[in-house]
Amino acid sequence: MRFEAVIFDLDGTLLDSMDVWEKIDICFLQKRGLPVPADYVTEICARSFEEAAQYTIDLFGLSEKSEDIIR
């Protein structure tokens, strides 16, 4: 069978990737020497990339732009 397109669903419906994203978030903070607040993952998991980046900037007073954090 030949496919013309494939859809990857990594938001938990077909494949649960939340553990991977949590590890990425924790690693991001640890590389900057920042503590991981107990509610951090919960706070950003329902946000878009842009919203999560801005939340992180505001929370920790980072000088980075949201575009840089997303990259």
trRosetta pair geometry for C-beta under 8 A, 3 or more apart (Angstrom, degrees):
i j d omega theta_ij theta_ji phi_ij phi_ji
3 6 5.8 54 139 -61 146 89
8 15 7.8 -32 -173 27 81 135
9 13 4.9 -51 151 63 133 111
9 14 4.3 92 73 21 115 114
9 15 6.5 141 89 23 70 87
10 14 7.9 -53 -75 64 34 90
10 15 5.5 -34 -114 79 59 110
10 17 4.4 18 178 -9 95 145
11 17 7.2 -41 -84 37 20 107
12 15 7.6 -83 -96 86 17 38
12 16 5.0 40 -123 -112 66 70
12 17 7.1 -111 -61 28 61 68
12 18 6.2 30 -80 -35 110 108
16 19 7.2 58 131 0 96 94
17 20 4.8 -45 -174 36 78 119
17 21 6.1 78 130 -22 87 98
18 21 5.7 -56 -147 39 37 109
18 22 6.2 40 154 -23 68 105
18 45 7.0 27 -139 -137 106 127
19 22 5.6 -53 -147 35 31 113
19 23 6.5 31 155 -18 64 105
20 23 5.9 -57 -153 36 30 110
20 24 6.5 32 150 -20 65 105
21 24 5.5 -52 -148 35 35 114
21 25 6.4 37 153 -20 66 104
21 45 7.4 114 111 -114 136 86
22 25 5.8 -53 -149 35 31 112
22 26 6.4 28 154 -16 65 107
22 41 5.1 18 -121 -126 95 139
23 26 5.8 -55 -145 39 31 110
23 27 6.1 33 156 -19 65 109
24 27 5.8 -57 -146 39 28 112
24 28 6.3 36 153 -26 63 105
25 28 5.6 -51 -150 30 29 116
25 29 6.7 21 156 -12 63 105
25 36 7.8 105 125 -131 92 112
25 40 6.8 172 152 130 130 115
25 41 6.0 146 79 -97 154 83
25 44 6.7 161 -120 68 144 145
26 29 6.0 -59 -152 39 31 106
26 30 6.1 28 154 -18 67 112
26 36 5.4 2 -124 -99 82 148
26 41 7.9 -18 -53 -67 90 112
27 30 5.7 -57 -140 40 29 110
27 31 6.2 35 160 -25 65 105
28 31 6.2 -57 -153 29 23 111
28 32 7.1 4 154 -2 57 110
28 56 8.0 -25 124 -151 133 155
28 69 7.8 70 -167 -160 137 90
29 32 6.0 -73 -158 45 34 102
29 34 4.3 -95 -168 77 85 105
29 35 7.2 -45 161 90 127 17
29 36 5.2 133 86 -82 152 80
29 40 7.5 -2 -51 174 156 167
29 60 8.0 -173 -128 -69 94 153
30 33 7.4 41 -172 -76 36 24
30 34 7.3 -102 -68 53 23 66
30 36 7.3 -20 -55 -45 84 109
32 60 7.8 67 118 160 142 157
32 62 7.8 -25 -167 -105 158 116
34 60 5.5 -19 -131 -125 143 143
36 40 5.6 -109 -172 25 69 148
37 40 4.3 123 61 -47 85 97
37 43 7.8 16 87 6 124 135
37 59 7.5 -105 -3 -180 141 137
39 42 4.9 -63 -164 50 69 117
39 43 5.4 76 137 -33 89 104
40 43 5.7 -61 -149 34 27 112
40 44 6.5 -1 165 0 65 109
40 59 7.8 125 -117 158 95 168
41 44 6.5 -69 -144 45 27 94
41 45 5.9 38 162 -43 67 109
42 45 6.1 -46 -136 15 24 115
43 47 7.5 3 143 -13 60 124
43 55 6.4 -175 139 166 113 147
44 47 5.2 -69 -155 36 52 117
44 51 7.8 168 -141 108 72 85
44 52 4.0 76 -157 -131 107 105
44 55 5.9 -171 -93 74 92 144
44 56 7.1 23 -89 -52 138 96
47 51 3.7 -129 -174 98 111 117
47 52 4.4 151 91 -58 121 78
47 55 6.3 158 8 -12 178 140
48 51 4.6 92 48 10 78 103
48 52 6.8 -145 88 -5 37 88
49 52 5.9 -59 -145 39 27 109
49 53 6.2 28 157 -20 64 108
49 70 5.1 74 159 -123 119 112
50 53 5.9 -55 -147 35 27 111
50 54 6.4 22 156 -14 63 109
50 66 5.7 59 -148 156 65 141
50 70 7.1 -13 -82 -70 54 136
51 54 5.9 -58 -146 40 30 108
51 55 6.1 36 153 -24 65 107
52 55 5.5 -50 -145 34 31 116
52 56 6.4 32 154 -19 63 105
53 56 5.8 -56 -152 36 30 112
53 57 6.4 32 151 -20 65 105
53 66 3.7 112 114 -149 128 85
53 67 7.8 113 147 -36 164 21
53 69 4.2 151 -141 82 107 128
53 70 5.3 -55 -65 -53 147 84
54 57 5.5 -49 -145 35 35 114
54 58 6.2 32 156 -15 66 107
54 66 5.1 -19 -61 -89 74 131
55 58 5.9 -59 -148 41 27 108
55 59 6.0 28 155 -23 65 112
56 59 5.7 -53 -138 36 27 113
56 60 6.2 -10 173 14 64 111
56 62 6.7 7 129 7 83 138
56 69 6.3 166 75 -166 134 158
57 60 7.0 -83 -145 53 17 83
57 61 7.7 39 171 -128 53 6
57 62 4.6 -97 -128 55 62 103
57 64 6.5 -129 -104 70 104 78
57 65 7.9 5 -96 -142 147 18
57 66 6.4 -84 -22 -74 139 77
57 69 6.9 -130 -56 -27 98 151
58 61 7.7 19 -168 -70 23 43
62 69 7.5 82 111 -73 156 127
64 68 4.6 -122 -173 80 104 128
64 69 5.4 115 120 -52 132 91
65 68 4.8 96 58 3 78 103
65 69 7.3 -149 95 -4 42 86
66 69 5.6 -55 -149 37 38 111
66 70 6.2 40 154 -22 69 105
67 70 5.8 -54 -148 35 30 113
67 71 6.6 32 153 -20 63 104
68 71 5.8 -53 -152 33 32 111
